[in-house]
């Protein structure tokens, strides 16, 4: 079942918590009535075991079991470091 987990790519916007980062994921979606493509932004709290991620990094997150009240994602890889 582990191969069927959802994966998303986003940008870290907050790393102030211990072992947790906030990742913003932007997706494109078509409006059901007006048929216009809009950009939807959603924030996810992800587990970062080594406190390795910093603000501005592009990361890949993967779905996991509930780790806390709001945390259901884990940082899988840092794709690009911030300048």
DARARA-V892434 format. One line per field, one symbol per residue. psi: psi as a letter, one per 20 degrees, with the letter a starting at -180 (. if undefined). burial: b if it has 16 or more other C-alpha atoms within 10 Angstrom, else e. Layout:
psi = ???
burial = ???
This chain:
psi = ihijqqqqpappipkhqpkpqpppppqpqpphgikqpqpppqpppqpngjlhqrpiqpqpqqqarphahiojqppgqohpqq.
burial = eeeeeeebbbbbbbbeeeebbbbbbeeeeeeeeeeeeeeeeeebbbbbeeeebbbbbbbbbbbeeeeeeebbbbbbebeeeee
